[in-house]
Amino acid sequence: MSASPPLSSAATSAGSVDSVPAPPRGSLLIVFLTVFIDLLGFGIVLPVMPRQAEPYLNALGLSPIGIGATIGILFSVFSLMQFIFSPLWGRLSDRVGRRPMLLLSLLGSVVFYALYGFAVTFPADRATLALTLMLLSRVGAGIAGASVGTAAAVIADCTTPENRARGMALIGIAFGAGFTLGPLIAYFGLALFQQQPWGVGALASLLSFVALLIAIFVFKETRRPGARSAKEFPTMSRTAAVLAMPQVGVLVLIYFLAIFAFANFEATLARLTESAFKMANDDNFLVFAFIGLMLMIAGGLYRPLAKRLPETRLLAAGIALMILGLGGVGLVAWAVHAGPPGNGWPLERFFYLASALAVAGFAFVNPSVSALISKSADPDRQGEVLGVNQSFASLGRILGPFVGSMLFAMNPSHTLPYVAAVAVLTGVALLMPRLGRAASTR
């Protein structure tokens, strides 16, 4: 029996990575579309799901705490499925190829967003069935959306180490585009389908179907011919082995903590704008769209910077921007609570500035970590290693909203989520020296 290849052999395989011929442009386009559609569907459903679930929960006679807990489950189960299935998606893509896994992901989005649209058509007297189908749709959409690590592996397949960070920035741009357009589509979709609650789910499913058709006819396999096939499925020992790779464990921890801190902001954003600036639901759609737009712009700025600066410096800059931005949001919350009335407009402008800084910082962190991890991993195990990273990112998206929501209610000033986020990011800054030099020097 031959020994299995080591998880990390970047040094020995660098030549093979550099010599990979440029893939068809369609490969990166499909990666962009896959992540974009994933976040687009999430952004479409996110603003309306609580309002669509609440009538069913009221029909069951649940208390306000029970209603809030159930809605929280509907949100968090999506990220929980990504936490569980991201390593499996990545490992399978190392074994059977990237193309079948991404096609399966898009097909799952088609089915489960359609199921969500079907679930909300039931009358209130069938609340149990409706909520069960809503939960099933969220579970399925989370499993389908666990392919972000596989999408990152496609980019690793398609780029040399020198261009890896620029390629990974495409995922951040796709996140921003989906997060921008999703709420806007939901905003106009609600107006278009006022009497038909299935409209939002139908829109998300239809867009996923369009992306699936494009992938079927355009996307070609990017996994290198002759690459070693993964023979083992993800286990705790395999995950531990990934985390034990040089620098990878620290990078995964940094990414988890950054996601956790940013999720404190995301989960409390709508509540903060309501309490601080009395924004209505329609205004919050536009706030979320602004956040997505900033992700797109910052991702676009990152790509030329990545040609001139090492990923470690860009990562450090991203952490610093997140600290400044989230600290500024906390100052806005404190000033609204402590200051005299009548300062709403200047504080609102400062809120947008602080939010833009935080979002720009996060847009720098995401591709920097993915690129550094990819450079540290064996080329034949990109899917597995990047899948583990995305799994821990999903864990941050599970814990961050829960902690942030709890902290938001603990103090009348609503500053605690942002204080906690800044404290966590300060800890991340203290971890940065452990990275040492970047995987490749420029």
VENMORA-V539273 format. One line per field, one symbol per residue. psi: psi as a letter, one per 30 degrees, with the letter a starting at -180 (. if undefined). burial: I if it has 16 or more other ideal C-beta (glycine too) atoms within 10 Angstrom, else O. Layout:
psi = ???
burial = ???
//
This chain:
psi = kkkkllejheefgeeeefgklklkffeeeeeeeeeeeefeeefeeeffeeefeeeeeeffglleeeeeeeeeeeeffeeeeeeefeeeeeeeefefleeeeeeeeeeeeeefeeeeeeegfklffheeeeeeeeeeeeeeeeeegggeeeeeeeeeeflleegeeeeffeeeeeeeeefefeeeeeefeeeehegjffeeeeeeeeeeeeeeeeeefeklkfkkkgkkkkfklkleeeeeeeffkkfeeeeeeeeeeeeeeefeeefgeeeeeeeeghkleeeeeeeeeeeeeeeeeeeeeeeeefffkleeeeeeeeeeeeeeeeeeeeeeeeeeeflllggeeeeeeeeeeeeeeeeeeefeeefeeeeeeefflkffgeeeefeeeeefeeeefeeeeeeeeeeeffkffgfeeeeeeeeeeeeeeffefffbllfkl.
burial = OOOOOOIIOIOOOIOOIOOOOOIOOOIIOIIIIIIIIIIIIIIIIIIIIIOIIOOIIOIOOIOOOOIOOIIOOIIIIIIIIIIIIIIIIIIIIIIOIIIOIIIIIIIIIIIIIIIIIIIIOIOOOOIOOIIOIIIOIIIIIIIIIIIIIIIIIIIIIIIOIOOIIIIIIIIIIIIIIIIIIIIIIIIOIIOOIOOOIIIIIIIIIOIIIOIIOIIOOOIOOIIIOOIOOIOOOIOOOIIOIIIOIOIIIIIIIIIIIIIIIIIIIIIIIIIIIOIIIOIOOOOIIOIIIIIIIIIIIIIOOIIOOIOOIIIIOIIIIIIOIIIIIIIIIIIIIIIIOOOOOOOOOOIIOIIOOIIIIIIIIIIIIIIIIIIIIIIIIIIIIIIIIIIIIIIIIIIIIIIIIIIIIOIIOOOOOIIIIIIIIIOIIOOIOOOOOOIOOIIIOO
//
